[in-house]
Amino acid sequence: MSFQALNVAASSLRTQQKAMDVVSHNIANVNTPGYSRQSANIVTATPERIGGLDFGRGIDLQSIGRSVDPFISSSQRENATQFEFWNSVTSGLSTVENAFGSLDDTGLAASVNDFFLSWQQLSNNPQDTAQKYNVRTKSEALLSQMHNMQAQLSDGQQQLDLSIDQQITDANLKIDEIATLSQQIKAHEAGQQGNTSIANDLRDQREQAIRNLAKIIPIQEVNTSDGDTLIQTLGGDLLTQSGVARHLARGSAPSSTGFQGIVIEGTNNQVQGLEQGGSMGGLMKLRDGNFQSYIDELDSFSSNLAYSTNLIHSSASSGTRASLVQSAQGAINPALALNDATQGVPFADKVQAGSFNLHVYDAAGAPQVPTSQFSINLAAGATMNDVAASINAVAGVTATVDTAGRLNIDAGTGTVAFGNDTSNFLAAYEINSFFHGSTSGNLTLSQRIQDDVSTINTGNIDPATSDFQAGDNSAATAMADLQDVAVSVDGSTAASLHARVAGLSSRYGLDVGISNQQKSYREAEAISLTQQRDAVSGVNVDEELIAMMKFQRAYEASAKIISTSNQMMDSLMGILR
């Protein structure tokens, strides 16, 4: 029986030593990211029946377990996806903070206030050249603010697109890593019937790689019946399975915002669901959501400002008339209706049946005799050629349409002025206008005003006498009042220009608040989940040291059994001798 005791003790020595190896491995990986604590699963060896009695035959190390809670792992993956998403959004929004400035002292709202205030000041003294210079200066400041905002946002979109390219590269590296680890796990666990956890370290590494991929794009993880792991996008596009990797790539067709979409390499199908999480999703939300919406709202403000201002200014006068007048916008096809969508004119659709007054003056500045006012009637479907023909019917005035489709009016030695436009033609095609362009990126002052501030219109010409009163401030007053008038020329909800600017600033502030709140929430959630994982999978050095002492004592006791059994054998052999 002493021989059996030796065998039992030997099995214990081997098992306790292996258990010590597991503890040592845990302590060595106490700071390894993604490592899951391992434990030695020790079981009693199969007993042996002798003389009707079952005698134990020691212990065996059945397996090395991996302490993992699948629910916590899944929650951590989802948290990583959402945290990186909102972290990207928060960081991206902070890069354009200077573009919005302060609501009180700087930024677009302050520039709009200064613009309308300058018109109010001009209305108090409509012929004051200094006040006209002030209007031009404040207008240029407003345009500069809009251009800078648009440029920062557009440049931001371009930089985000470059960052997304880098994210695609990083995601593909993670997909390759997961595929490689899956192959290694499959090879390592081949033939291990009923034991799918033998490749503990490789499975930890794969889980960490999956979590790192989830930081970039939102994914779904599916564990198959054969122990493999399938990774796919939220839209169901397969990324990796059974060691096979499928990469992300840029599509060939640009999206509605001008950027190329993301597809599975080798296909033309857009990957769905990428914008719902991960750092890449945050960048896409910034590019196509936040930044694009700011640009759209800024463009909407620009178009409403430009057209509404030109509608007043084009039918007004400053008392300064011109011999040569050219429309700043040209009809692509002068033979098509002025309001045809293909004319390439931003506000062509605003032209309607109506008329405008053309006041003609001789070289001395006196109204043309016998009548100075000519009503240019535009019927529905009127063309640029029709306008030129109507003006050519006026004595002393010649109208032509150049190769760019622009209307050119030549009064020779005389001059002309405009008023009472009910057709919206003057504003739409920018004749006698204040602004040129329609978007935040291309809106400028008309060249005429840039060259001469005296051409800033402050009043209206008397439709009966063609006279202009120097003290007339009706147009300047209408300009100042425009700030509180609800307008909509682009299909947006009617709102005042002030309300549009305030809405844009408020939207940005709200977006920043939401992103900061979500980021803080995900940070707190991450801390909680980390603590939960540490409680299940983390290595506690104190506990490991206690386990080490336990195995050490068992090892020493087993060694004592061997020593004692050896002494018993020596004594027995001495008696036999």
C-alpha positions in Angstrom: 0.0 0.0 0.0 3.0 2.3 0.5 3.5 2.2 -3.2 0.0 3.5 -3.7 0.6 6.2 -1.2 3.6 7.3 -3.2 1.5 7.4 -6.4 -1.2 9.5 -4.6 1.4 11.9 -3.3 3.1 12.1 -6.6 -0.2 13.1 -8.3 -0.7 15.7 -5.7 2.8 17.1 -6.3 2.2 17.3 -10.0 -1.2 18.9 -9.7 -0.2 21.4 -7.0 2.8 22.4 -9.1 0.6 23.0 -12.1 -1.9 25.0 -10.0 1.1 27.1 -8.8 1.9 27.7 -12.5 -1.7 29.0 -13.0 -1.3 31.3 -10.1 2.0 32.5 -11.3 0.5 33.2 -14.8 -2.3 35.2 -13.2 0.2 37.4 -11.2 2.4 37.9 -14.3 -0.6 39.2 -16.2 -2.1 41.4 -13.5 -1.6 44.5 -15.6 -2.3 42.9 -19.1 -5.3 44.6 -20.8 -8.1 42.2 -21.4 -6.6 39.4 -19.4 -9.2 37.2 -17.6 -8.2 35.4 -14.4 -7.6 31.7 -14.8 -8.2 29.0 -12.3 -7.0 25.4 -11.9 -10.0 23.0 -11.9 -8.7 20.2 -9.7 -10.8 17.0 -9.4 -10.4 13.7 -7.6 -8.8 10.9 -9.6 -10.9 7.8 -10.4 -10.8 5.6 -7.3 -9.6 1.9 -7.4 -11.7 -0.9 -5.9 -9.7 -3.3 -3.9 -11.2 -6.0 -1.6 -14.7 -4.4 -1.9 -13.3 -1.0 -0.9 -12.7 2.1 -3.0 -9.3 3.6 -2.5 -8.7 7.1 -3.8 -5.9 7.6 -6.3 -5.1 11.2 -5.7 -6.0 14.2 -7.8 -5.9 15.5 -11.4 -5.9 18.9 -13.0 -8.9 18.6 -15.2 -8.7 22.0 -16.9 -7.7 25.6 -16.6 -10.8 27.7 -16.4 -11.3 31.3 -17.7 -13.3 33.6 -15.5 -15.6 35.5 -17.8 -19.1 37.0 -17.6 -20.5 37.1 -21.2 -23.0 39.7 -20.3 -20.4 42.1 -18.8 -18.2 41.5 -21.9 -21.1 42.4 -24.2 -21.9 45.5 -22.1 -18.3 46.6 -22.2 -18.2 46.3 -26.0 -21.4 48.3 -26.4 -20.1 50.9 -23.9 -16.8 51.2 -25.8 -18.7 51.7 -29.0 -20.8 54.5 -27.6 -18.1 56.2 -25.6 -15.8 56.5 -28.6 -18.7 57.7 -30.6 -19.5 60.6 -28.3 -15.8 61.2 -27.6 -15.3 61.8 -31.3 -18.4 64.1 -31.5 -17.4 66.1 -28.5 -13.8 66.6 -29.7 -15.0 67.5 -33.2 -17.5 70.1 -32.0 -14.8 71.8 -29.9 -12.7 72.3 -33.0 -15.4 74.7 -34.5 -16.2 76.5 -31.2 -14.4 79.7 -32.4 -16.5 79.8 -35.5 -19.6 80.3 -33.5 -18.1 82.7 -31.0 -20.0 84.4 -28.2 -23.7 85.4 -28.5 -22.9 88.7 -26.9 -19.6 90.1 -28.2 -18.4 88.0 -31.1 -19.7 85.6 -33.7 -22.4 85.7 -36.3 -25.2 87.0 -34.0 -23.1 90.1 -33.1 -22.3 90.7 -36.8 -26.0 90.6 -37.7 -26.8 93.0 -34.9 -24.1 95.4 -36.2 -25.4 95.1 -39.8 -28.9 96.1 -39.0 -27.8 98.7 -36.6 -25.8 100.4 -39.4 -29.0 100.5 -41.5 -30.9 102.1 -38.6 -28.2 104.7 -38.2 -28.2 105.4 -41.9 -32.0 105.8 -41.9 -31.5 108.7 -39.4 -29.3 110.5 -42.0 -29.8 108.8 -45.4 -27.4 111.1 -47.3 -24.5 110.8 -44.8 -21.6 109.3 -46.7 -19.9 108.3 -43.4 -23.0 106.3 -42.5 -22.9 104.6 -45.9 -19.3 103.7 -45.3 -20.4 102.2 -42.0 -23.1 100.1 -43.7 -20.5 98.8 -46.1 -18.0 98.1 -43.4 -20.6 96.2 -41.2 -21.8 94.3 -44.2 -18.3 93.2 -45.1 -17.7 92.2 -41.5 -20.9 90.1 -41.6 -19.9 88.5 -44.8 -16.4 87.8 -43.5 -17.9 86.1 -40.4 -20.1 84.0 -42.6 -17.3 83.0 -44.9 -15.1 82.1 -42.0 -17.8 79.9 -40.5 -18.5 78.2 -43.7 -14.8 77.7 -44.4 -14.1 76.3 -41.0 -17.1 73.9 -41.2 -16.2 72.8 -44.8 -12.5 72.4 -43.9 -13.6 70.5 -40.8 -15.6 68.1 -43.1 -12.6 67.5 -45.3 -10.4 66.8 -42.3 -13.1 64.4 -40.9 -13.1 62.6 -44.2 -9.4 62.1 -44.0 -9.8 60.9 -40.4 -12.4 58.4 -41.6 -9.9 57.0 -44.1 -7.5 56.4 -41.2 -10.3 54.7 -39.2 -11.0 52.4 -42.1 -7.3 51.3 -42.1 -7.4 50.8 -38.3 -10.6 48.8 -38.5 -9.2 46.5 -41.2 -6.1 45.9 -39.0 -8.4 44.8 -36.2 -10.5 42.6 -38.5 -7.3 40.9 -39.6 -6.2 40.5 -36.0 -9.5 38.9 -35.0 -9.4 36.5 -38.1 -5.8 35.5 -37.3 -6.6 34.8 -33.6 -9.7 32.8 -34.6 -7.5 30.6 -36.8 -5.0 30.1 -33.9 -7.8 29.3 -31.5 -9.2 26.8 -33.9 -5.9 25.1 -34.4 -5.1 25.1 -30.7 -8.4 23.6 -29.6 -8.5 21.0 -32.4 -9.3 17.6 -30.9 -10.2 19.0 -27.4 -13.7 17.5 -27.2 -16.0 19.2 -24.7 -13.4 21.8 -23.7 -13.7 25.0 -25.7 -11.7 27.1 -23.1 -8.3 25.6 -23.5 -7.0 28.5 -25.5 -7.6 31.0 -22.7 -5.0 33.5 -23.5 -5.9 33.5 -27.2 -9.5 34.0 -26.4 -8.7 36.9 -24.1 -6.7 38.5 -26.9 -9.5 38.0 -29.4 -12.0 39.5 -27.0 -9.7 42.5 -26.5 -9.3 42.8 -30.3 -13.1 42.7 -30.7 -13.5 45.4 -28.1 -10.9 47.5 -29.9 -12.8 47.0 -33.2 -16.0 48.0 -31.5 -14.3 51.3 -30.5 -14.0 52.1 -34.2 -17.3 50.7 -35.6 -20.4 49.3 -34.1 -20.5 45.5 -34.5 -22.4 42.4 -33.6 -20.7 39.3 -32.2 -22.3 35.9 -32.7 -20.9 32.8 -31.1 -21.5 29.7 -33.4 -22.2 26.2 -32.3 -18.7 25.0 -33.2 -17.0 27.5 -30.9 -16.2 30.0 -33.6 -17.0 33.8 -33.3 -18.7 35.6 -36.2 -18.3 39.4 -36.4 -20.6 41.6 -38.5 -21.8 45.2 -38.8 -25.1 46.3 -37.4 -26.5 46.1 -40.9 -25.5 42.5 -41.1 -22.4 42.7 -43.3 -20.0 39.9 -42.4 -16.5 41.1 -41.4 -14.9 37.9 -40.2 -15.7 34.3 -39.6 -13.6 31.1 -39.5 -10.4 33.1 -39.9 -11.6 34.9 -43.1 -11.4 38.7 -43.1 -13.5 41.1 -45.2 -12.2 44.6 -45.3 -14.0 48.0 -45.4 -13.2 50.3 -48.3 -14.3 53.5 -50.0 -17.2 53.2 -52.4 -16.9 54.6 -55.9 -19.9 56.8 -55.8 -20.0 60.0 -53.7 -22.8 60.5 -51.1 -25.3 63.3 -51.2 -22.8 65.5 -49.3 -20.1 64.8 -51.8 -18.1 62.3 -49.8 -17.6 58.7 -50.9 -19.4 56.1 -48.8 -18.0 53.0 -47.1 -18.5 49.5 -48.6 -17.3 46.0 -48.0 -14.2 45.7 -50.2 -15.1 44.2 -53.6 -18.7 45.2 -53.4 -20.7 48.4 -54.2 -23.2 48.0 -51.3 -23.0 50.8 -48.7 -22.3 49.4 -45.2 -25.3 50.3 -43.0 -25.3 51.2 -39.4 -21.7 52.6 -39.2 -23.0 56.0 -38.0 -24.6 54.5 -34.9 -21.5 54.0 -32.8 -17.7 53.9 -32.7 -15.2 56.6 -33.4 -15.8 56.3 -37.1 -19.6 56.7 -36.5 -18.9 59.9 -34.4 -16.8 61.3 -37.3 -19.5 60.5 -39.8 -22.1 62.1 -37.6 -20.0 65.2 -37.3 -19.3 65.3 -41.1 -22.8 64.5 -42.4 -24.9 65.5 -39.4 -23.6 68.3 -37.2 -21.3 70.1 -39.6 -23.5 69.7 -42.6 -26.6 70.9 -40.7 -24.7 74.0 -39.6 -23.7 74.7 -43.2 -27.2 74.1 -44.4 -28.6 76.5 -41.7 -25.9 79.1 -42.5 -26.7 78.8 -46.2 -30.4 79.2 -45.4 -29.7 82.3 -43.5 -27.5 83.6 -46.3 -30.1 83.0 -49.0 -32.9 84.7 -47.0 -30.6 87.6 -46.1 -29.4 88.1 -49.7 -32.8 87.8 -51.4 -34.8 89.8 -48.8 -32.2 92.6 -48.9 -32.0 92.7 -52.6 -35.8 92.7 -52.9 -35.8 96.1 -51.1 -32.6 97.5 -52.5 -33.2 96.7 -56.2 -36.4 98.7 -56.3 -34.8 101.7 -54.4 -32.4 104.5 -55.2 -29.8 106.7 -53.6 -30.2 109.5 -56.1 -27.1 108.2 -57.9 -28.0 106.8 -61.3 -26.0 104.8 -63.8 -25.6 105.0 -67.6 -24.6 101.3 -67.9 -26.3 98.6 -65.9 -25.6 94.9 -66.0 -27.4 92.1 -64.2 -25.0 90.2 -62.0 -26.8 86.9 -62.7 -27.1 85.6 -66.3 -29.7 83.2 -67.8 -28.0 80.1 -69.1 -30.6 80.1 -71.9 -32.1 83.6 -72.6 -34.8 81.9 -74.7 -36.2 80.0 -71.7 -38.5 81.4 -69.0 -36.7 83.5 -66.4 -38.0 81.3 -63.6 -36.9 78.0 -65.2 -34.9 75.9 -62.8 -32.2 75.2 -65.4 -31.3 78.8 -65.7 -28.6 78.4 -63.0 -29.8 81.5 -61.1 -30.2 80.9 -57.3 -33.5 82.8 -57.0 -34.9 82.2 -60.6 -37.9 80.5 -59.1 -39.0 83.8 -57.4 -39.6 85.5 -60.8 -43.3 85.9 -61.4 -45.7 87.8 -63.7 -45.5 91.4 -62.9 -43.6 94.6 -63.8 -40.9 97.0 -62.7 -40.4 100.7 -63.4 -37.5 101.9 -65.5 -36.9 105.6 -64.9 -34.9 107.4 -67.7 -33.1 110.7 -67.4 -31.3 112.8 -69.9 -27.7 113.9 -69.8 -28.5 116.8 -67.4 -30.3 114.4 -65.0 -33.8 115.6 -65.8 -36.5 113.0 -66.3 -37.0 112.1 -69.9 -39.8 114.0 -71.7 -42.6 113.4 -72.3 -42.6 110.6 -69.8 -39.7 109.3 -67.6 -41.3 106.1 -66.2 -41.7 103.0 -68.3 -43.4 99.9 -66.9 -41.6 96.8 -68.1 -44.3 94.1 -68.0 -43.3 90.5 -67.6 -45.9 87.9 -68.4 -45.8 84.4 -67.1 -43.0 82.5 -68.9 -41.2 85.7 -69.9 -37.6 85.2 -71.0 -34.4 87.4 -70.8 -34.8 88.1 -74.5 -38.4 89.4 -73.8 -37.0 91.7 -71.1 -34.4 93.1 -73.5 -37.0 93.6 -76.2 -39.3 95.5 -73.8 -36.5 97.8 -72.7 -35.4 98.4 -76.3 -38.8 99.9 -76.9 -37.9 102.7 -74.6 -36.4 105.7 -76.4 -32.8 106.4 -75.6 -32.2 103.1 -74.0 -30.6 100.0 -75.5 -30.7 96.5 -73.9 -28.7 93.5 -75.0 -28.1 90.0 -73.7 -24.5 88.9 -73.7 -23.0 85.5 -74.1 -23.2 84.8 -70.4 -27.0 85.5 -70.5 -26.6 88.8 -68.6 -28.9 91.7 -69.3 -27.0 94.9 -70.3 -28.8 98.3 -70.3 -27.1 101.3 -72.0 -28.7 104.7 -71.5 -26.0 106.4 -73.7 -25.5 110.0 -72.4 -28.5 109.6 -70.1 -29.0 107.5 -66.9 -31.6 105.0 -65.6 -33.0 104.0 -62.2 -35.4 101.4 -61.0 -38.5 101.0 -58.8 -41.7 99.2 -57.9 -40.6 95.7 -59.0 -43.6 93.3 -58.5 -42.1 90.6 -60.8 -39.0 90.0 -58.5 -36.9 90.1 -61.6 -34.5 92.8 -60.4 -33.8 91.0 -57.1 -33.5 87.5 -58.7 -31.1 88.6 -61.5 -29.3 91.1 -59.2 -30.0 94.4 -61.0 -29.4 97.4 -58.7 -28.8 94.8 -55.9 -27.0 95.0 -52.6 -25.7 91.4 -52.4 -24.3 89.1 -55.0 -24.6 85.3 -54.5 -26.8 83.2 -52.3 -24.7 80.9 -50.0 -22.5 81.5 -47.0 -19.5 80.6 -49.2 -20.2 82.9 -52.2 -22.2 85.8 -50.8 -20.5 89.2 -51.4 -21.4 92.8 -51.7 -22.4 93.9 -55.3 -19.4 95.2 -57.2 -21.2 98.5 -57.6 -21.3 99.1 -53.9 -17.8 97.8 -53.4 -16.7 100.5 -55.8 -18.8 103.3 -54.6 -20.7 103.6 -51.3 -22.9 106.4 -52.7 -24.8 103.7 -54.6 -26.2 102.3 -51.4 -29.9 102.9 -51.8 -31.8 104.6 -49.0 -35.1 105.7 -50.5 -37.5 105.3 -53.4 -38.2 107.2 -56.6 -41.5 108.9 -56.9 -43.4 106.7 -59.5 -45.3 109.6 -60.8 -42.5 112.3 -61.2 -39.3 110.1 -61.2 -38.0 112.5 -58.6 -35.8 111.3 -55.7 -36.0 113.2 -52.4 -32.6 113.4 -50.7 -34.1 112.9 -47.3 -36.1 109.8 -48.2 -35.1 107.0 -45.8 -37.9 104.6 -46.7 -35.6 101.9 -48.1 -33.0 102.3 -45.3 -35.9 102.0 -42.7 -37.2 98.9 -44.5 -33.7 97.4 -44.3 -33.5 98.0 -40.6 -37.0 96.6 -40.0 -36.1 93.5 -42.1 -34.3 91.9 -39.1 -37.6 91.1 -37.4 -39.7 90.1 -40.4 -40.4 86.4 -40.8 -39.1 85.4 -44.2 -38.5 82.1 -46.2 -37.2 82.1 -49.7 -35.7 78.5 -49.6 -38.6 76.4 -48.4 -37.5 76.5 -44.8 -39.9 77.5 -42.0 -40.5 81.3 -42.1 -38.4 83.0 -39.4 -36.7 86.3 -38.9 -33.1 86.7 -39.7 -32.3 87.2 -36.0 -34.2 84.1 -35.1 -32.3 82.1 -37.7 -28.9 83.1 -36.3 -30.1 82.5 -32.7 -31.4 79.1 -33.8 -28.0 78.2 -35.3 -26.1 79.2 -32.2 -28.6 77.4 -30.0 -28.4 74.3 -32.0 -24.6 74.2 -31.7 -24.9 74.8 -28.0 -27.4 72.1 -27.6 -25.3 69.7 -29.6 -22.3 70.4 -27.4 -24.4 69.9 -24.2 -25.8 66.6 -25.4 -22.4 65.3 -26.5 -20.8 66.3 -23.2 -23.6 64.7 -21.3 -23.5 61.4 -23.3 -19.7 61.3 -23.0 -19.8 61.8 -19.2 -22.5 59.1 -18.9 -20.5 56.6 -20.9 -17.4 57.4 -18.9 -19.2 56.6 -15.6 -20.7 53.5 -17.2 -17.3 52.4 -18.3 -15.9 52.7 -14.7 -18.8 50.7 -13.4 -18.4 48.0 -16.0 -14.7 47.8 -15.4 -15.3 47.3 -11.7 -17.8 44.6 -12.4 -15.4 42.9 -14.8 -12.5 43.2 -12.3 -14.7 41.5 -9.7 -15.3 38.5 -12.0 -12.2 38.4 -14.3 -9.6 40.7 -12.7 -6.5 39.4 -10.9 -6.4 40.2 -7.2 -2.7 39.8 -6.2 -3.6 39.3 -2.5 -6.0 36.5 -3.4 -3.5 34.9 -5.7 -0.8 35.0 -3.0 -3.2 33.2 -0.6 -4.0 30.6 -3.3 -0.2 30.2 -3.8 0.3 29.6 -0.1 -2.5 27.0 -0.1 -1.0 25.1 -3.1 2.5 25.5 -1.5 1.2 23.9 1.8 -0.5 21.1 -0.2 2.8 20.5 -2.1 4.8 20.4 1.1 2.3 18.0 2.7 2.5 15.7 -0.4 6.2 15.8 -0.2 6.0 14.9 3.4 3.9 11.9 2.5 6.5 10.8 0.0 9.3 11.2 2.6 7.3 9.3 5.2 6.4 6.5 2.8 10.1 6.3 1.8 11.1 5.9 5.5 8.5 3.2 5.9 9.9 1.4 2.9 13.4 1.7 4.3 12.3 0.2 7.6 10.5 -2.6 5.9 13.6 -3.4 3.8 15.7 -3.3 6.9 13.6 -6.0 8.6 13.7 -8.2 5.5 17.4 -8.0 5.4 
